[in-house]
Amino acid sequence: MNILCFLIPAIVGIIAGILGYLLGKMRDVAPDADTELQIDHTECKEQNKILSDRIASLDQELALARSSIDALEATLKASTLAAFDPKLAFSVMRKKIKQDDLKVVEGIGPKIEALYHAAGITTWKQLAGTPVEQSRSILLTGGRRFVMHNPETWAQQAELAVAGKWQELKEWQNKLHGGRK
C-alpha cells in the first residue's frame, strides 16, 4: 500500500507534466499560425484596396470616354443635319429630296434601297463608307436580278450627298449611265 501511495502521485505528476508540455507547445504554435493568417489577411486587404481603386479609376475613364463619344455623336448628328439643305437640293436636282434617301444615288431604286436598309445601311454616310465588295454582297442577297447592277460609284455619290455638293453630284450623274461610269 505504501508503494501505491508513491506510485499514483508519481504517475499523475508525469501525466500532468506531459499534458502541460503539450499544451505549452500548442500555445507556442498557435500564435505563429495566427500571425500568418493576420499577414495573409492584411495582404488580401491591401490587394483588395488596390483593385478597388483600379476599378474606380477605370469606371471614371469609361464615363469620360462615354461622354466624349456622346458629344462626338451629337456634333456629328448636328453637322449632318445642318449640312442638308432640302431647298438647295431641290433647286439643283429638280426633285424633292429627303435626307438619307438612298434613291438619290444614280443606280439605286426602291428595291435596292430596301436591300441596303435590310443590311443596316440607311444613311448616305453609311453608304459612303460601304466598300464596293460589300455592296455587291448586298445586291446578291436580293437574287440574280440585282447582279447586273454596278455599285462602283455609289459610295462616291453618297459622299457628295453627305457633303451637300448637289451641283457636283448632278453633273456627275448626268455623265453616268445607270450609276456606271
N, CA and C atoms as an extended XYZ file, in Angstrom:
543
Properties=species:S:1:pos:R:3:atomname:S:1:resname:S:1:resid:I:1 pbc="F F F"
N         0.788       -1.152        0.000 N   MET     1
C         0.000        0.000        0.000 CA  MET     1
C         0.860        1.257        0.000 C   MET     1
N         1.967        1.115        0.641 N   ASN     2
C         2.924        2.195        0.685 CA  ASN     2
C         3.430        2.560       -0.713 C   ASN     2
N         3.605        1.568       -1.527 N   ILE     3
C         4.125        1.803       -2.879 CA  ILE     3
C         3.071        2.537       -3.706 C   ILE     3
N         1.826        2.162       -3.527 N   LEU     4
C         0.764        2.810       -4.282 CA  LEU     4
C         0.655        4.282       -3.915 C   LEU     4
N         0.903        4.589       -2.703 N   CYS     5
C         0.831        5.985       -2.281 CA  CYS     5
C         1.885        6.827       -3.002 C   CYS     5
N         2.996        6.227       -3.282 N   PHE     6
C         4.034        6.962       -4.007 CA  PHE     6
C         3.853        6.848       -5.526 C   PHE     6
N         3.419        5.705       -5.965 N   LEU     7
C         3.320        5.428       -7.387 CA  LEU     7
C         2.186        6.232       -8.055 C   LEU     7
N         1.020        6.309       -7.460 N   ILE     8
C        -0.119        7.016       -8.055 CA  ILE     8
C         0.194        8.500       -8.205 C   ILE     8
N         0.670        9.199       -7.167 N   PRO     9
C         1.000       10.609       -7.377 CA  PRO     9
C         2.119       10.813       -8.399 C   PRO     9
N         3.034        9.863       -8.486 N   ALA    10
C         4.114        9.999       -9.453 CA  ALA    10
C         3.569        9.866      -10.886 C   ALA    10
N         2.682        8.906      -11.095 N   ILE    11
C         2.090        8.715      -12.422 CA  ILE    11
C         1.244        9.929      -12.788 C   ILE    11
N         0.449       10.412      -11.851 N   VAL    12
C        -0.377       11.599      -12.109 CA  VAL    12
C         0.520       12.796      -12.405 C   VAL    12
N         1.603       12.923      -11.692 N   GLY    13
C         2.530       14.030      -11.935 CA  GLY    13
C         3.170       13.944      -13.316 C   GLY    13
N         3.556       12.736      -13.712 N   ILE    14
C         4.168       12.545      -15.033 CA  ILE    14
C         3.153       12.891      -16.132 C   ILE    14
N         1.919       12.390      -15.955 N   ILE    15
C         0.874       12.668      -16.948 CA  ILE    15
C         0.599       14.171      -16.999 C   ILE    15
N         0.503       14.819      -15.866 N   ALA    16
C         0.260       16.262      -15.819 CA  ALA    16
C         1.419       17.024      -16.476 C   ALA    16
N         2.619       16.555      -16.243 N   GLY    17
C         3.782       17.191      -16.847 CA  GLY    17
C         3.755       17.079      -18.367 C   GLY    17
N         3.418       15.885      -18.840 N   ILE    18
C         3.347       15.676      -20.288 CA  ILE    18
C         2.252       16.562      -20.893 C   ILE    18
N         1.084       16.591      -20.263 N   LEU    19
C        -0.012       17.436      -20.744 CA  LEU    19
C         0.374       18.918      -20.724 C   LEU    19
N         1.021       19.328      -19.688 N   GLY    20
C         1.468       20.716      -19.605 CA  GLY    20
C         2.453       21.062      -20.712 C   GLY    20
N         3.375       20.092      -20.934 N   TYR    21
C         4.353       20.297      -22.009 CA  TYR    21
C         3.650       20.421      -23.364 C   TYR    21
N         2.711       19.525      -23.635 N   LEU    22
C         1.989       19.547      -24.910 CA  LEU    22
C         1.152       20.826      -25.053 C   LEU    22
N         0.481       21.229      -23.997 N   LEU    23
C        -0.299       22.473      -24.052 CA  LEU    23
C         0.608       23.676      -24.296 C   LEU    23
N         1.743       23.672      -23.706 N   GLY    24
C         2.696       24.759      -23.932 CA  GLY    24
C         3.167       24.798      -25.376 C   GLY    24
N         3.427       23.628      -25.941 N   LYS    25
C         3.843       23.566      -27.346 CA  LYS    25
C         2.722       24.053      -28.268 C   LYS    25
N         1.495       23.662      -27.959 N   MET    26
C         0.373       24.100      -28.787 CA  MET    26
C         0.201       25.612      -28.701 C   MET    26
N         0.441       26.141      -27.548 N   ARG    27
C         0.322       27.577      -27.374 CA  ARG    27
C         1.398       28.315      -28.165 C   ARG    27
N         2.576       27.738      -28.224 N   ASP    28
C         3.657       28.340      -28.999 CA  ASP    28
C         3.370       28.269      -30.496 C   ASP    28
N         2.722       27.195      -30.961 N   VAL    29
C         2.427       27.013      -32.368 CA  VAL    29
C         1.274       27.925      -32.789 C   VAL    29
N         0.261       28.059      -31.997 N   ALA    30
C        -0.929       28.832      -32.337 CA  ALA    30
C        -0.617       30.291      -32.653 C   ALA    30
N         0.221       30.995      -31.900 N   PRO    31
C         0.491       32.390      -32.264 CA  PRO    31
C         1.142       32.523      -33.630 C   PRO    31
N         2.005       31.594      -34.030 N   ASP    32
C         2.625       31.670      -35.343 CA  ASP    32
C         1.578       31.511      -36.446 C   ASP    32
N         0.647       30.576      -36.282 N   ALA    33
C        -0.406       30.369      -37.273 CA  ALA    33
C        -1.299       31.596      -37.331 C   ALA    33
N        -1.637       32.148      -36.178 N   ASP    34
C        -2.456       33.366      -36.150 CA  ASP    34
C        -1.728       34.513      -36.827 C   ASP    34
N        -0.438       34.630      -36.612 N   THR    35
C         0.345       35.695      -37.225 CA  THR    35
C         0.348       35.540      -38.740 C   THR    35
N         0.514       34.299      -39.206 N   GLU    36
C         0.476       34.063      -40.653 CA  GLU    36
C        -0.872       34.431      -41.232 C   GLU    36
N        -1.940       34.057      -40.555 N   LEU    37
C        -3.281       34.396      -41.024 CA  LEU    37
C        -3.491       35.906      -41.035 C   LEU    37
N        -2.992       36.582      -40.017 N   GLN    38
C        -3.124       38.039      -39.977 CA  GLN    38
C        -2.341       38.690      -41.113 C   GLN    38
N        -1.161       38.178      -41.408 N   ILE    39
C        -0.355       38.712      -42.511 CA  ILE    39
C        -1.083       38.474      -43.839 C   ILE    39
N        -1.596       37.246      -44.028 N   ASP    40
C        -2.342       36.947      -45.256 CA  ASP    40
C        -3.575       37.839      -45.372 C   ASP    40
N        -4.270       38.032      -44.274 N   HIS    41
C        -5.473       38.881      -44.276 CA  HIS    41
C        -5.109       40.332      -44.621 C   HIS    41
N        -4.019       40.821      -44.061 N   THR    42
C        -3.574       42.189      -44.335 CA  THR    42
C        -3.189       42.342      -45.804 C   THR    42
N        -2.456       41.359      -46.343 N   GLU    43
C        -2.084       41.408      -47.759 CA  GLU    43
C        -3.318       41.371      -48.647 C   GLU    43
N        -4.277       40.555      -48.271 N   CYS    44
C        -5.521       40.442      -49.036 CA  CYS    44
C        -6.276       41.778      -49.013 C   CYS    44
N        -6.324       42.424      -47.875 N   LYS    45
C        -6.999       43.722      -47.771 CA  LYS    45
C        -6.292       44.775      -48.619 C   LYS    45
N        -4.963       44.734      -48.645 N   GLU    46
C        -4.198       45.686      -49.454 CA  GLU    46
C        -4.470       45.461      -50.945 C   GLU    46
N        -4.468       44.203      -51.369 N   GLN    47
C        -4.771       43.872      -52.772 CA  GLN    47
C        -6.189       44.304      -53.129 C   GLN    47
N        -7.115       44.085      -52.217 N   ASN    48
C        -8.500       44.481      -52.439 CA  ASN    48
C        -8.601       45.990      -52.625 C   ASN    48
N        -7.887       46.754      -51.806 N   LYS    49
C        -7.911       48.213      -51.921 CA  LYS    49
C        -7.307       48.654      -53.255 C   LYS    49
N        -6.193       48.039      -53.651 N   ILE    50
C        -5.552       48.382      -54.921 CA  ILE    50
C        -6.506       48.096      -56.083 C   ILE    50
N        -7.138       46.925      -56.060 N   LEU    51
C        -8.071       46.562      -57.132 CA  LEU    51
C        -9.313       47.453      -57.124 C   LEU    51
N        -9.801       47.794      -55.950 N   SER    52
C       -10.963       48.696      -55.865 CA  SER    52
C       -10.628       50.069      -56.430 C   SER    52
N        -9.435       50.564      -56.104 N   ASP    53
C        -9.004       51.857      -56.655 CA  ASP    53
C        -8.882       51.776      -58.179 C   ASP    53
N        -8.354       50.673      -58.690 N   ARG    54
C        -8.203       50.498      -60.142 CA  ARG    54
C        -9.565       50.443      -60.827 C   ARG    54
N       -10.510       49.741      -60.216 N   ILE    55
C       -11.867       49.674      -60.767 CA  ILE    55
C       -12.491       51.060      -60.791 C   ILE    55
N       -12.326       51.816      -59.707 N   ALA    56
C       -12.876       53.169      -59.664 CA  ALA    56
C       -12.243       54.038      -60.753 C   ALA    56
N       -10.930       53.889      -60.950 N   SER    57
C       -10.238       54.647      -61.984 CA  SER    57
C       -10.753       54.278      -63.371 C   SER    57
N       -10.925       52.985      -63.623 N   LEU    58
C       -11.434       52.537      -64.921 CA  LEU    58
C       -12.878       52.995      -65.140 C   LEU    58
N       -13.669       52.993      -64.079 N   ASP    59
C       -15.045       53.493      -64.192 CA  ASP    59
C       -15.056       54.967      -64.593 C   ASP    59
N       -14.148       55.744      -64.006 N   GLN    60
C       -14.056       57.163      -64.360 CA  GLN    60
C       -13.628       57.327      -65.815 C   GLN    60
N       -12.640       56.540      -66.244 N   GLU    61
C       -12.192       56.605      -67.645 CA  GLU    61
C       -13.319       56.222      -68.593 C   GLU    61
N       -14.077       55.190      -68.231 N   LEU    62
C       -15.193       54.743      -69.060 CA  LEU    62
C       -16.262       55.829      -69.152 C   LEU    62
N       -16.579       56.450      -68.032 N   ALA    63
C       -17.581       57.517      -68.035 CA  ALA    63
C       -17.114       58.692      -68.893 C   ALA    63
N       -15.829       59.026      -68.808 N   LEU    64
C       -15.279       60.110      -69.611 CA  LEU    64
C       -15.327       59.754      -71.097 C   LEU    64
N       -14.961       58.519      -71.420 N   ALA    65
C       -14.993       58.077      -72.824 CA  ALA    65
C       -16.426       58.092      -73.357 C   ALA    65
N       -17.367       57.633      -72.549 N   ARG    66
C       -18.768       57.635      -72.989 CA  ARG    66
C       -19.270       59.053      -73.224 C   ARG    66
N       -18.907       59.962      -72.343 N   SER    67
C       -19.363       61.343      -72.537 CA  SER    67
C       -18.712       61.957      -73.777 C   SER    67
N       -17.457       61.595      -74.045 N   SER    68
C       -16.797       62.085      -75.257 CA  SER    68
C       -17.473       61.534      -76.502 C   SER    68
N       -17.797       60.250      -76.468 N   ILE    69
C       -18.478       59.634      -77.610 CA  ILE    69
C       -19.841       60.275      -77.813 C   ILE    69
N       -20.578       60.483      -76.725 N   ASP    70
C       -21.897       61.117      -76.840 CA  ASP    70
C       -21.773       62.518      -77.434 C   ASP    70
N       -20.755       63.264      -76.996 N   ALA    71
C       -20.556       64.617      -77.522 CA  ALA    71
C       -20.209       64.568      -79.012 C   ALA    71
N       -19.338       63.627      -79.398 N   LEU    72
C       -18.977       63.491      -80.810 CA  LEU    72
C       -20.177       63.096      -81.661 C   LEU    72
N       -20.983       62.163      -81.152 N   GLU    73
C       -22.171       61.755      -81.896 CA  GLU    73
C       -23.139       62.920      -82.059 C   GLU    73
N       -23.313       63.704      -80.993 N   ALA    74
C       -24.203       64.860      -81.075 CA  ALA    74
C       -23.676       65.875      -82.075 C   ALA    74
N       -22.358       66.106      -82.060 N   THR    75
C       -21.752       67.038      -83.009 CA  THR    75
C       -21.908       66.529      -84.435 C   THR    75
N       -21.654       65.253      -84.630 N   LEU    76
C       -21.777       64.663      -85.960 CA  LEU    76
C       -23.214       64.741      -86.448 C   LEU    76
N       -24.147       64.421      -85.576 N   LYS    77
C       -25.554       64.472      -85.973 CA  LYS    77
C       -25.955       65.909      -86.303 C   LYS    77
N       -25.512       66.845      -85.478 N   ALA    78
C       -25.846       68.245      -85.723 CA  ALA    78
C       -25.229       68.737      -87.032 C   ALA    78
N       -23.965       68.332      -87.289 N   SER    79
C       -23.324       68.797      -88.520 CA  SER    79
C       -23.962       68.161      -89.753 C   SER    79
N       -24.364       66.887      -89.606 N   THR    80
C       -25.023       66.223      -90.728 CA  THR    80
C       -26.373       66.870      -90.998 C   THR    80
N       -27.117       67.137      -89.940 N   LEU    81
C       -28.422       67.761      -90.129 CA  LEU    81
C       -28.281       69.182      -90.663 C   LEU    81
N       -27.281       69.892      -90.202 N   ALA    82
C       -27.091       71.272      -90.650 CA  ALA    82
C       -26.639       71.308      -92.111 C   ALA    82
N       -25.888       70.285      -92.543 N   ALA    83
C       -25.356       70.273      -93.906 CA  ALA    83
C       -26.452       70.019      -94.932 C   ALA    83
N       -27.504       69.317      -94.550 N   PHE    84
C       -28.549       69.000      -95.510 CA  PHE    84
C       -29.500       70.184      -95.653 C   PHE    84
N       -29.580       70.677      -96.869 N   ASP    85
C       -30.472       71.796      -97.183 CA  ASP    85
C       -31.429       71.328      -98.274 C   ASP    85
N       -32.665       70.961      -97.891 N   PRO    86
C       -33.587       70.415      -98.893 CA  PRO    86
C       -33.915       71.399     -100.013 C   PRO    86
N       -33.906       72.696      -99.696 N   LYS    87
C       -34.200       73.690     -100.741 CA  LYS    87
C       -33.083       73.729     -101.780 C   LYS    87
N       -31.851       73.702     -101.306 N   LEU    88
C       -30.713       73.692     -102.225 CA  LEU    88
C       -30.730       72.414     -103.059 C   LEU    88
N       -30.985       71.293     -102.412 N   ALA    89
C       -31.043       70.025     -103.125 CA  ALA    89
C       -32.129       70.065     -104.198 C   ALA    89
N       -33.285       70.609     -103.862 N   PHE    90
C       -34.379       70.695     -104.834 CA  PHE    90
C       -34.011       71.609     -105.995 C   PHE    90
N       -33.380       72.747     -105.681 N   SER    91
C       -33.045       73.693     -106.741 CA  SER    91
C       -32.055       73.100     -107.744 C   SER    91
N       -31.172       72.237     -107.302 N   VAL    92
C       -30.182       71.635     -108.197 CA  VAL    92
C       -30.724       70.366     -108.857 C   VAL    92
N       -31.303       69.485     -108.051 N   MET    93
C       -31.715       68.168     -108.551 CA  MET    93
C       -33.088       68.199     -109.236 C   MET    93
N       -33.842       69.251     -109.017 N   ARG    94
C       -35.167       69.430     -109.619 CA  ARG    94
C       -36.170       68.357     -109.182 C   ARG    94
N       -35.988       67.866     -107.974 N   LYS    95
C       -36.959       66.971     -107.378 CA  LYS    95
C       -36.816       67.066     -105.860 C   LYS    95
N       -37.894       66.762     -105.170 N   LYS    96
C       -37.887       66.833     -103.711 CA  LYS    96
C       -37.005       65.701     -103.176 C   LYS    96
N       -36.090       66.063     -102.286 N   ILE    97
C       -35.145       65.091     -101.740 CA  ILE    97
C       -35.270       65.088     -100.224 C   ILE    97
N       -35.408       63.885      -99.678 N   LYS    98
C       -35.416       63.710      -98.230 CA  LYS    98
C       -34.012       63.325      -97.796 C   LYS    98
N       -33.651       63.750      -96.591 N   GLN    99
C       -32.323       63.400      -96.094 CA  GLN    99
C       -32.185       61.885      -95.991 C   GLN    99
N       -31.038       61.392      -96.399 N   ASP   100
C       -30.668       59.979      -96.347 CA  ASP   100
C       -31.542       59.088      -97.225 C   ASP   100
N       -32.131       59.682      -98.259 N   ASP   101
C       -32.873       58.893      -99.248 CA  ASP   101
C       -31.847       58.308     -100.205 C   ASP   101
N       -31.617       57.012     -100.095 N   LEU   102
C       -30.572       56.366     -100.896 CA  LEU   102
C       -30.883       56.381     -102.389 C   LEU   102
N       -32.137       56.608     -102.737 N   LYS   103
C       -32.519       56.633     -104.156 CA  LYS   103
C       -31.978       57.867     -104.880 C   LYS   103
N       -31.396       58.809     -104.143 N   VAL   104
C       -30.750       59.969     -104.764 CA  VAL   104
C       -29.544       59.507     -105.583 C   VAL   104
N       -28.957       58.399     -105.181 N   VAL   105
C       -27.788       57.854     -105.858 CA  VAL   105
C       -28.231       57.214     -107.172 C   VAL   105
N       -27.584       57.628     -108.246 N   GLU   106
C       -27.881       57.072     -109.585 CA  GLU   106
C       -27.592       55.578     -109.577 C   GLU   106
N       -28.597       54.771     -109.911 N   GLY   107
C       -28.452       53.325     -109.937 CA  GLY   107
C       -29.178       52.635     -108.794 C   GLY   107
N       -29.604       53.389     -107.787 N   ILE   108
C       -30.329       52.801     -106.664 CA  ILE   108
C       -31.794       53.188     -106.774 C   ILE   108
N       -32.626       52.165     -106.814 N   GLY   109
C       -34.069       52.364     -106.837 CA  GLY   109
C       -34.673       51.871     -105.532 C   GLY   109
N       -35.997       51.831     -105.459 N   PRO   110
C       -36.661       51.425     -104.210 CA  PRO   110
C       -36.295       50.018     -103.737 C   PRO   110
N       -36.157       49.077     -104.655 N   LYS   111
C       -35.857       47.699     -104.248 CA  LYS   111
C       -34.424       47.568     -103.735 C   LYS   111
N       -33.495       48.231     -104.395 N   ILE   112
C       -32.099       48.186     -103.927 CA  ILE   112
C       -31.989       48.937     -102.610 C   ILE   112
N       -32.713       50.044     -102.490 N   GLU   113
C       -32.715       50.772     -101.218 CA  GLU   113
C       -33.216       49.852     -100.106 C   GLU   113
N       -34.239       49.057     -100.366 N   ALA   114
C       -34.758       48.119      -99.366 CA  ALA   114
C       -33.703       47.080      -98.993 C   ALA   114
N       -32.919       46.632      -99.963 N   LEU   115
C       -31.839       45.681      -99.665 CA  LEU   115
C       -30.806       46.315      -98.728 C   LEU   115
N       -30.446       47.564      -99.012 N   TYR   116
C       -29.484       48.267      -98.146 CA  TYR   116
C       -30.061       48.453      -96.748 C   TYR   116
N       -31.317       48.835      -96.654 N   HIS   117
C       -31.934       49.015      -95.337 CA  HIS   117
C       -31.934       47.703      -94.564 C   HIS   117
N       -32.218       46.598      -95.252 N   ALA   118
C       -32.201       45.287      -94.599 CA  ALA   118
C       -30.798       44.944      -94.095 C   ALA   118
N       -29.780       45.470      -94.774 N   ALA   119
C       -28.387       45.227      -94.374 CA  ALA   119
C       -27.919       46.222      -93.313 C   ALA   119
N       -28.805       47.139      -92.903 N   GLY   120
C       -28.447       48.110      -91.856 CA  GLY   120
C       -27.840       49.389      -92.375 C   GLY   120
N       -27.855       49.585      -93.679 N   ILE   121
C       -27.309       50.807      -94.267 CA  ILE   121
C       -28.493       51.691      -94.640 C   ILE   121
N       -28.700       52.748      -93.830 N   THR   122
C       -29.896       53.573      -94.001 CA  THR   122
C       -29.586       55.044      -94.254 C   THR   122
N       -28.305       55.416      -94.213 N   THR   123
C       -27.954       56.829      -94.397 CA  THR   123
C       -26.938       56.979      -95.523 C   THR   123
N       -26.834       58.208      -96.041 N   TRP   124
C       -25.832       58.490      -97.064 CA  TRP   124
C       -24.438       58.256      -96.504 C   TRP   124
N       -24.234       58.643      -95.250 N   LYS   125
C       -22.920       58.495      -94.629 CA  LYS   125
C       -22.520       57.020      -94.564 C   LYS   125
N       -23.469       56.163      -94.192 N   GLN   126
C       -23.168       54.730      -94.138 CA  GLN   126
C       -22.884       54.190      -95.537 C   GLN   126
N       -23.667       54.629      -96.501 N   LEU   127
C       -23.450       54.190      -97.876 CA  LEU   127
C       -22.091       54.666      -98.384 C   LEU   127
N       -21.714       55.895      -98.004 N   ALA   128
C       -20.415       56.428      -98.429 CA  ALA   128
C       -19.261       55.590      -97.872 C   ALA   128
N       -19.464       54.960      -96.717 N   GLY   129
C       -18.416       54.134      -96.110 CA  GLY   129
C       -18.505       52.661      -96.477 C   GLY   129
N       -19.389       52.319      -97.391 N   THR   130
C       -19.578       50.918      -97.770 CA  THR   130
C       -18.666       50.559      -98.942 C   THR   130
N       -17.776       49.594      -98.758 N   PRO   131
C       -16.908       49.160      -99.855 CA  PRO   131
C       -17.729       48.526     -100.994 C   PRO   131
N       -17.188       48.590     -102.202 N   VAL   132
C       -17.880       48.065     -103.384 CA  VAL   132
C       -18.201       46.584     -103.212 C   VAL   132
N       -17.260       45.814     -102.652 N   GLU   133
C       -17.490       44.373     -102.474 CA  GLU   133
C       -18.663       44.120     -101.528 C   GLU   133
N       -18.782       44.923     -100.490 N   GLN   134
C       -19.913       44.761      -99.577 CA  GLN   134
C       -21.217       45.102     -100.299 C   GLN   134
N       -21.183       46.148     -101.126 N   SER   135
C       -22.376       46.500     -101.902 CA  SER   135
C       -22.766       45.357     -102.830 C   SER   135
N       -21.777       44.725     -103.443 N   ARG   136
C       -22.081       43.586     -104.324 CA  ARG   136
C       -22.697       42.431     -103.526 C   ARG   136
N       -22.194       42.206     -102.320 N   SER   137
C       -22.760       41.150     -101.470 CA  SER   137
C       -24.208       41.467     -101.113 C   SER   137
N       -24.479       42.731     -100.830 N   ILE   138
C       -25.845       43.141     -100.511 CA  ILE   138
C       -26.753       42.909     -101.713 C   ILE   138
N       -26.265       43.247     -102.901 N   LEU   139
C       -27.058       43.019     -104.112 CA  LEU   139
C       -27.327       41.525     -104.314 C   LEU   139
N       -26.347       40.687     -104.002 N   LEU   140
C       -26.532       39.248     -104.153 CA  LEU   140
C       -27.628       38.713     -103.240 C   LEU   140
N       -27.817       39.339     -102.099 N   THR   141
C       -28.872       38.871     -101.197 CA  THR   141
C       -30.253       39.050     -101.811 C   THR   141
N       -30.375       39.963     -102.782 N   GLY   142
C       -31.649       40.194     -103.452 CA  GLY   142
C       -31.941       39.208     -104.563 C   GLY   142
N       -30.967       38.459     -104.955 N   GLY   143
C       -31.177       37.470     -106.010 CA  GLY   143
C       -30.426       37.827     -107.283 C   GLY   143
N       -30.599       36.983     -108.284 N   ARG   144
C       -29.852       37.119     -109.544 CA  ARG   144
C       -30.194       38.386     -110.308 C   ARG   144
N       -31.396       38.877     -110.157 N   ARG   145
C       -31.801       40.049     -110.950 CA  ARG   145
C       -31.050       41.316     -110.552 C   ARG   145
N       -30.405       41.320     -109.360 N   PHE   146
C       -29.672       42.503     -108.932 CA  PHE   146
C       -28.184       42.435     -109.267 C   PHE   146
N       -27.726       41.308     -109.761 N   VAL   147
C       -26.307       41.119     -110.078 CA  VAL   147
C       -25.861       42.053     -111.196 C   VAL   147
N       -26.755       42.426     -112.075 N   MET   148
C       -26.381       43.270     -113.213 CA  MET   148
C       -26.050       44.708     -112.792 C   MET   148
N       -26.436       45.111     -111.587 N   HIS   149
C       -26.165       46.476     -111.123 CA  HIS   149
C       -24.704       46.613     -110.707 C   HIS   149
N       -24.132       47.774     -110.978 N   ASN   150
C       -22.728       48.024     -110.677 CA  ASN   150
C       -22.631       49.137     -109.624 C   ASN   150
N       -22.237       48.797     -108.399 N   PRO   151
C       -22.199       49.783     -107.321 CA  PRO   151
C       -20.891       50.563     -107.196 C   PRO   151
N       -20.074       50.585     -108.262 N   GLU   152
C       -18.751       51.217     -108.172 CA  GLU   152
C       -18.808       52.692     -107.767 C   GLU   152
N       -19.790       53.439     -108.218 N   THR   153
C       -19.819       54.890     -107.964 CA  THR   153
C       -20.749       55.272     -106.814 C   THR   153
N       -21.460       54.317     -106.255 N   TRP   154
C       -22.481       54.637     -105.272 CA  TRP   154
C       -21.919       55.290     -104.004 C   TRP   154
N       -20.790       54.807     -103.518 N   ALA   155
C       -20.198       55.378     -102.304 CA  ALA   155
C       -19.769       56.829     -102.544 C   ALA   155
N       -19.166       57.093     -103.723 N   GLN   156
C       -18.727       58.463     -104.023 CA  GLN   156
C       -19.932       59.396     -104.187 C   GLN   156
N       -21.000       58.895     -104.818 N   GLN   157
C       -22.203       59.713     -104.955 CA  GLN   157
C       -22.782       60.036     -103.570 C   GLN   157
N       -22.787       59.042     -102.701 N   ALA   158
C       -23.300       59.253     -101.341 CA  ALA   158
C       -22.446       60.269     -100.585 C   ALA   158
N       -21.128       60.242     -100.808 N   GLU   159
C       -20.237       61.228     -100.176 CA  GLU   159
C       -20.620       62.644     -100.597 C   GLU   159
N       -20.903       62.830     -101.868 N   LEU   160
C       -21.311       64.151     -102.349 CA  LEU   160
C       -22.643       64.573     -101.714 C   LEU   160
N       -23.552       63.623     -101.551 N   ALA   161
C       -24.835       63.942     -100.915 CA  ALA   161
C       -24.630       64.319      -99.452 C   ALA   161
N       -23.771       63.603      -98.746 N   VAL   162
C       -23.484       63.921      -97.341 CA  VAL   162
C       -22.905       65.325      -97.233 C   VAL   162
N       -21.997       65.661      -98.146 N   ALA   163
C       -21.337       66.972      -98.113 CA  ALA   163
C       -22.232       68.091      -98.631 C   ALA   163
N       -23.382       67.736      -99.188 N   GLY   164
C       -24.280       68.765      -99.721 CA  GLY   164
C       -23.792       69.355     -101.032 C   GLY   164
N       -22.964       68.624     -101.751 N   LYS   165
C       -22.419       69.088     -103.034 CA  LYS   165
C       -23.362       68.632     -104.155 C   LYS   165
N       -24.529       69.231     -104.188 N   TRP   166
C       -25.584       68.800     -105.107 CA  TRP   166
C       -25.245       69.104     -106.568 C   TRP   166
N       -24.601       70.225     -106.810 N   GLN   167
C       -24.258       70.570     -108.190 CA  GLN   167
C       -23.263       69.573     -108.758 C   GLN   167
N       -22.229       69.240     -107.971 N   GLU   168
C       -21.245       68.248     -108.425 CA  GLU   168
C       -21.910       66.891     -108.634 C   GLU   168
N       -22.802       66.522     -107.727 N   LEU   169
C       -23.495       65.249     -107.854 CA  LEU   169
C       -24.337       65.209     -109.124 C   LEU   169
N       -25.065       66.283     -109.373 N   LYS   170
C       -25.928       66.340     -110.554 CA  LYS   170
C       -25.094       66.242     -111.837 C   LYS   170
N       -24.012       67.004     -111.907 N   GLU   171
C       -23.151       66.968     -113.095 CA  GLU   171
C       -22.570       65.577     -113.306 C   GLU   171
N       -22.145       64.935     -112.237 N   TRP   172
C       -21.569       63.600     -112.359 CA  TRP   172
C       -22.641       62.602     -112.797 C   TRP   172
N       -23.815       62.702     -112.198 N   GLN   173
C       -24.887       61.777     -112.561 CA  GLN   173
C       -25.314       61.943     -114.018 C   GLN   173
N       -25.190       63.152     -114.557 N   ASN   174
C       -25.511       63.363     -115.971 CA  ASN   174
C       -24.542       62.600     -116.883 C   ASN   174
N       -23.341       62.345     -116.391 N   LYS   175
C       -22.345       61.609     -117.164 CA  LYS   175
C       -22.464       60.095     -116.966 C   LYS   175
N       -23.151       59.682     -115.909 N   LEU   176
C       -23.288       58.255     -115.598 CA  LEU   176
C       -24.454       57.656     -116.370 C   LEU   176
N       -24.390       56.351     -116.534 N   HIS   177
C       -25.487       55.631     -117.165 CA  HIS   177
C       -25.872       54.487     -116.217 C   HIS   177
N       -26.982       54.682     -115.480 N   GLY   178
C       -27.414       53.686     -114.523 CA  GLY   178
C       -26.447       53.529     -113.371 C   GLY   178
N       -25.746       54.579     -113.022 N   GLY   179
C       -24.783       54.528     -111.917 CA  GLY   179
C       -23.406       54.060     -112.349 C   GLY   179
N       -23.231       53.812     -113.637 N   ARG   180
C       -21.934       53.339     -114.148 CA  ARG   180
C       -21.207       54.466     -114.844 C   ARG   180
N       -19.899       54.384     -114.819 N   LYS   181
C       -19.066       55.399     -115.482 CA  LYS   181
C       -19.130       55.253     -116.969 C   LYS   181
